[in-house]
Amino acid sequence: MSIALHVLLNGQHCGTVTQDDRGDTRFRYEPDYQDDANGSGGSGGRTITPLSLSMPLVLTEHRKRVVLPFLDGLLPDSAEARRAIAERFGVNPANPVAILRHVGSDVAGALQFVAEGDDPPEVALERLEYRALSTVDVGALLRQAIERYASGRLFGDPESVGRFSLAGAQPKIALARTSDGSWTMPRGSAASIHILKPAVGGYRRLDVVEYLTLRTAALLGVDVADSSLDEIDGLPVFVTRRFDRVVSGDVVTRLHQEDLGQALAVPPSKKYQRTDGGPGVADAARLLRGLPRPTDRAEAAWAFYRGLMVNTVLACTDAHIKNYSVLLDGNQVHLAPLYDMASFAPYAQPGQAVLSAMKIGGEYRFDAIGEVQCLAAARTLGVDAGRAAEFVRHLRSHAPDAAATARNELASADSETRAVADEFVTSVAALPLVRGAA
């Protein structure tokens, strides 16, 4: 069965994804959209944004080698979660085009997917609706997400799958919180604003550790996604404010973004350099050196280095290529705020080899990474050595105080949260790069 999906970018019909009966998948830019990018359609080429850095506007058609990794990157990494979505809609869980036909209304960035034969793009955009949810409703949605990610089966209301798609391996849902703190579910073409992750899995209170890691990074001067800890219907929940959404009054605007795996046309199955042979620092450097604007190249390399180093100093073992993203606006490209950061320090056992997802200066073991390796990464990225060294020393010397400040902000939390926060502070102070800074 052939499939055609119209792709809207910032509400504009930018192109079409097609897949034939043999599975050949392509993306083709709309002629009018491409003309605007070339300056012949009245825009002067200033505001036309590509679907992906891997699919430049100078080419009309892009083939599955780059299209499939990009589309796969919009979907959950979890095979079980994909299986549950596929069961709901009767499609192949390995086919991202078939899945996005049903859950492509609200994905990362400024994209929306509308199946050919459904409402035309301009009509789809008009169906903006948010359904009010009770705390019990949200709790049910979170529990159903947990079950989907654990078993690959659909539990509860089939509509709980929603029309959104979120990348990543952890169970999560996309909602919108109103100004009075209540939760709503986007319907039709409406955009979500928040991502909710319940605290589940094998690591004790990972929600607290992720929150503290992000707050510590922020206090160290690194740009991170806004986040908070919540309890909803008895479930501890980590809530992130989406950095690809801007809210002004009642208007929600989508910002286009993609992760670096998508930008490099690397499938999610190859996101780890250490275990999958996926991209590393040199690959990111090559991508950033190819950005359209010279000023963006230097700024993006510096921002990526800062993110790489704070992940390294805090021993964030899951900092793979998909946990770095870029915001795209016309020909402007900027590194997005950091997200999905969690130090492994509170969970490390004595003598355990704690490993980085990316090689830093030739090393994966955090206890083998020092300033020499950090400066080697700076050279790869073209970052000034003096500036890099100063920043790494800043992180190493100030990380304990930043972690303690983040912990103190949770002084009114429950006893378990405070206990985990205390462990976080102690373990960060004992990290190899931090301990050696004294």
PyMOL commands that set and color helices and strands:
alter all, ss='L'
color gray80, all
select helices_A, chain A and resi 31-37+64-72+79-89+96-103+121-124+135-151+158-161+206-219+260-263+268-270+273-276+281-289+294-313+321-323+345-347+366-368+371-381+385-408+415-429+432-435
alter helices_A, ss='H'
color red, helices_A
select strands_A, chain A and resi 3-9+12-19+25-29+61-62+111-115+128-133+173-177+183-188+194-198+227-232+235-241+245-248+251-254+256-259+325-329+332-335+355-360+363-365
alter strands_A, ss='S'
color yellow, strands_A
deselect
rebuild
show_as cartoon
